[in-house]
């Protein structure tokens, strides 16, 4: 299925609903089955940097001017959150009632509306919270390094750093917490085995250009990657040496900005070609 929208960046999917955001701050909810769309009013007019579904019924977004907005998914009513960020946030993460915003040289953790900021000595890219809510992973933007933090109440404590083959953009834990994937700026997707102390998983997956986005299927079996080459690559984490599925020219007119999963076999993607697309994957 293909539907047109504004130039789409941030995206989330929940319960067969697709939430997209554009350069002008406009958010839209799409029905994954029918393609019907409804504008989400309120919340500002600036580019949305990232957004996540938090809790059971709230879409949380952060824009280029550091404004955090909460949208109730039942009524689609939006309001600004009383969250002060120290600088622009490119990515955010949310899990177990915790939100983390990756700002310029700072990480801001929000729990129950209270914010706590930790200064860091690097510029962060993507960040991810483990399903247990106990570990925060952060990818450095300008160096091939992943930083791991223990989440201790309302603060974070750096545990260790992991050297990578290339820096990463978006990163995600698998829903079962067994793997951590990263959209690497090199041509090899990142996959770490969390159960083996974050050891790199040897696989035969490769892209022809830098990656920007990644996401696990709800059952944690498949992981999808997308990026500059307009293709989507899908690998099976249980059989990493098997050839991946490649969706060639998934967004033929532009970079793929986000990939997400609607169910165990359906990928949703957005790109700079102003389209939202769905693909069914069969292994």
C-alpha distance (Angstrom), angle and dihedral (degrees) to the residues before:
residue distance angle dihedral
X1 . . .
X2 3.80 . .
X3 3.80 127.8 .
X4 3.78 129.1 174.8
X5 3.79 125.1 -128.0
X6 3.77 139.5 147.2
X7 3.78 119.9 -59.7
X8 3.77 97.6 -60.3
X9 3.78 127.0 -144.8
X10 3.78 118.6 150.2
X11 3.80 118.6 43.2
X12 3.79 139.6 172.2
X13 3.82 132.3 -176.9
X14 3.79 127.0 -154.1
X15 3.82 131.5 161.5
X16 3.82 95.6 -12.6
X17 3.80 91.2 -49.4
X18 3.81 120.2 117.8
X19 3.81 117.9 -153.4
X20 3.81 116.7 -162.4
X21 3.80 134.2 177.4
X22 3.79 132.3 -160.5
X23 3.79 142.0 -154.6
X24 3.82 91.7 -90.2
X25 3.80 95.5 53.3
X26 3.79 95.6 -104.4
X27 3.79 114.3 143.6
X28 3.80 124.0 -159.0
X29 3.80 134.0 -169.7
X30 3.81 117.4 -148.7
X31 3.78 129.4 -166.1
X32 3.82 104.7 -126.0
X33 3.81 93.2 -148.3
X34 3.81 103.0 42.3
X35 3.82 101.5 23.8
X36 3.81 90.5 -130.1
X37 3.80 113.1 153.0
X38 3.80 136.4 -155.1
X39 3.79 127.6 -170.9
X40 3.79 117.5 -123.3
X41 3.79 106.3 -136.7
X42 3.78 125.8 -145.2
X43 3.76 129.3 18.0
X44 3.80 103.5 106.3
X45 3.79 140.0 -72.1
X46 3.80 103.5 -101.6
X47 3.80 130.6 103.1
X48 3.81 113.1 -76.2
X49 3.80 109.9 -128.6
X50 3.79 98.7 -170.8
X51 3.79 142.4 -23.7
X52 3.80 140.5 -167.3
X53 3.77 137.9 -171.1
X54 3.80 104.1 -112.8
X55 3.77 124.0 -167.7
X56 3.78 115.5 -12.1
X57 3.76 100.2 -58.7
X58 3.81 113.4 22.0
X59 3.80 135.0 91.2
X60 3.81 110.2 -155.6
X61 3.80 119.7 -163.7
X62 3.79 136.2 177.0
X63 3.80 123.2 -155.5
X64 3.79 135.3 -154.9
X65 3.82 91.1 -91.8
X66 3.83 92.3 57.0
X67 3.81 93.1 -105.1
X68 3.80 115.3 149.1
X69 3.81 116.1 -153.0
X70 3.81 129.4 -170.1
X71 3.81 120.1 -152.7
X72 3.82 122.2 -168.8
X73 3.80 106.3 -135.0
X74 3.80 94.9 -148.9
X75 3.82 97.1 53.0
X76 3.86 99.0 18.9
X77 3.81 87.4 -135.3
X78 3.82 113.2 151.4
X79 3.78 132.7 -155.8
X80 3.79 135.7 170.5
X81 3.78 116.0 -100.5
X82 3.78 121.0 -131.7
X83 3.81 92.9 -118.2
X84 3.79 121.5 131.2
X85 3.80 115.8 -156.2
X86 3.83 121.1 -165.2
X87 3.81 94.4 -137.6
X88 3.79 143.2 -14.6
X89 3.81 115.3 -43.8
X90 3.80 118.4 -146.3
X91 3.81 96.4 -178.2
X92 3.78 139.2 17.1
X93 3.79 137.0 -168.9
X94 3.80 132.8 -157.1
X95 3.81 134.9 -169.3
X96 3.80 139.0 139.3
X97 3.79 94.3 7.7
X98 3.81 92.5 -50.4
X99 3.79 127.5 116.0
X100 3.81 123.7 -168.4
X101 3.81 124.5 -168.5
X102 3.82 119.0 -159.9
X103 3.81 102.4 -143.9
X104 3.79 131.7 172.4
X105 3.83 104.2 -64.5
X106 3.79 91.9 -21.5
X107 3.80 142.0 80.5
X108 3.80 118.6 -148.6
X109 3.81 119.2 -160.2
X110 3.81 118.4 -162.4
X111 3.79 123.1 -166.0
X112 3.81 123.7 167.2
X113 3.79 89.9 -10.3
X114 3.81 94.2 -56.3
X115 3.82 116.9 118.4
X116 3.80 128.2 -150.9
X117 3.82 121.0 -175.6
X118 3.81 126.6 -155.6
X119 3.80 119.2 -164.5
X120 3.82 115.7 -134.5
X121 3.80 133.2 -170.7
X122 3.80 96.9 -129.6
X123 3.79 138.7 56.1
X124 3.82 110.2 -104.8
X125 3.78 128.9 -143.0
X126 3.78 122.6 -179.5
X127 3.79 121.6 3.8
X128 3.80 132.6 -166.9
X129 3.80 135.9 -170.2
X130 3.80 118.2 -144.2
X131 3.83 115.5 -114.4
X132 3.82 88.9 -109.8
X133 3.80 89.8 56.7
X134 3.80 92.0 -128.1
X135 3.82 103.1 103.7
X136 3.80 132.6 50.7
X137 3.81 119.2 -160.3
X138 3.81 119.3 -162.6
X139 3.81 127.5 -173.9
X140 3.80 117.2 -144.9
X141 3.80 114.5 -128.0
X142 3.79 99.8 -148.5
X143 3.79 102.7 33.3
X144 3.82 135.4 45.5
X145 3.79 94.2 -108.3
X146 3.79 137.9 117.9
X147 3.80 119.0 -156.5
X148 3.80 122.9 -153.2
X149 3.80 122.5 -156.7
X150 3.79 132.2 -173.8
X151 3.80 111.5 -130.0
X152 3.79 104.7 -133.5
X153 3.78 110.4 -177.2
X154 3.79 106.9 -64.4
X155 3.81 95.2 -13.8
X156 3.79 139.0 64.3
X157 3.81 128.7 -131.6
X158 3.80 121.3 -161.7
X159 3.77 111.1 -118.7
X160 3.78 104.3 176.9
X161 3.79 146.7 -37.3
X162 3.81 127.7 -119.3
X163 3.80 123.7 -150.3
X164 3.80 114.1 -133.4
X165 3.80 134.1 -168.4
X166 3.83 90.4 -118.2
X167 3.79 138.6 1.4
X168 3.80 118.0 -91.6
X169 3.77 137.2 -135.5
X170 3.81 113.7 -163.8
X171 3.82 119.1 14.8
X172 3.81 132.5 -172.9
X173 3.78 140.3 -178.2
X174 3.80 115.7 -133.1
X175 3.82 112.5 -108.0
X176 3.82 90.4 -109.3
X177 3.82 90.6 50.5
X178 3.81 94.3 -124.6
X179 3.82 97.7 114.5
X180 3.79 141.1 32.7
X181 3.80 118.4 -152.9
X182 3.77 129.2 -166.1
X183 3.80 135.4 -169.0
X184 3.79 97.7 -129.1
X185 3.77 125.6 -154.0
X186 3.76 86.2 -135.4
X187 3.79 119.2 73.1
X188 3.81 95.7 -101.7
X189 3.81 118.1 82.2
X190 3.79 114.9 -127.1
X191 3.81 119.1 -119.1
X192 3.80 120.8 170.9
X193 3.82 125.6 -172.7
X194 3.80 103.8 -132.1
X195 3.81 92.1 -171.0
X196 3.83 89.0 57.9
X197 3.81 95.2 53.0
X198 3.82 92.9 -86.0
X199 3.80 94.0 -56.9
X200 3.84 113.4 172.3
X201 3.80 113.2 -104.2
X202 3.80 113.3 -129.6
X203 3.81 109.6 -129.0
X204 3.79 140.1 156.1
X205 3.81 97.8 -127.5
X206 3.79 120.2 124.3
X207 3.78 140.1 165.6
X208 3.80 129.0 -150.2
X209 3.82 92.9 -130.4
X210 3.80 142.7 13.9
X211 3.80 117.4 -53.3
X212 3.81 125.3 -130.7
X213 3.79 107.5 179.5
X214 3.79 143.4 28.0
X215 3.79 139.7 175.3
X216 3.82 140.3 176.9
X217 3.79 125.1 -127.6
X218 3.83 114.4 -110.8
X219 3.82 91.1 -103.8
X220 3.85 91.3 51.4
X221 3.82 91.1 -124.9
X222 3.80 100.1 109.3
X223 3.79 132.7 40.3
X224 3.80 125.1 -162.9
X225 3.81 128.6 -155.6
X226 3.81 131.7 -170.7
X227 3.76 137.5 175.6
X228 3.76 150.4 127.9
X229 3.82 98.6 -23.0
X230 3.85 91.0 65.9
X231 3.83 92.0 -121.7
X232 3.81 131.1 115.8
X233 3.80 117.8 -139.7
X234 3.82 120.8 -161.0
X235 3.80 123.5 -168.2
X236 3.79 133.5 -175.4
X237 3.82 109.3 -127.6
X238 3.81 90.2 -158.5
X239 3.82 91.1 57.5
X240 3.81 105.0 27.4
X241 3.80 95.2 164.9
X242 3.80 92.0 58.9
X243 3.79 116.3 98.8
X244 3.80 112.2 -91.7
X245 3.77 125.0 -123.4
X246 3.79 110.3 -106.9
X247 3.78 122.3 -159.8
X248 3.78 100.0 -157.8
X249 3.83 117.2 -145.6
X250 3.77 91.9 -3.3
X251 3.81 86.6 167.0
X252 3.80 101.8 19.2
X253 3.81 96.2 -176.8
X254 3.78 101.1 49.2
X255 3.78 154.1 4.8
X256 3.79 118.4 -62.4
X257 3.80 107.1 -117.2
X258 3.81 102.2 -179.0
X259 3.79 139.4 11.3
X260 3.80 122.0 -169.1
X261 3.82 136.5 162.1
X262 3.80 125.5 -112.7
X263 3.82 91.5 -172.7
X264 3.81 138.1 -22.1
X265 3.81 92.8 -64.9
X266 3.82 106.1 24.4
X267 3.80 123.7 85.3
X268 3.80 122.9 -163.3
X269 3.80 118.1 -160.0
X270 3.79 138.1 -179.8
X271 3.77 129.0 -162.3
X272 3.75 146.8 177.0
X273 3.82 87.0 -95.8
X274 3.83 87.1 80.9
X275 3.79 94.9 -112.9
X276 3.80 139.0 119.5
X277 3.79 112.4 -150.1
X278 3.80 136.6 -174.1
X279 3.81 125.8 -153.2
X280 3.80 130.7 -174.8
X281 3.80 112.8 -139.9
X282 3.79 123.0 -156.3
X283 3.80 123.6 -174.0
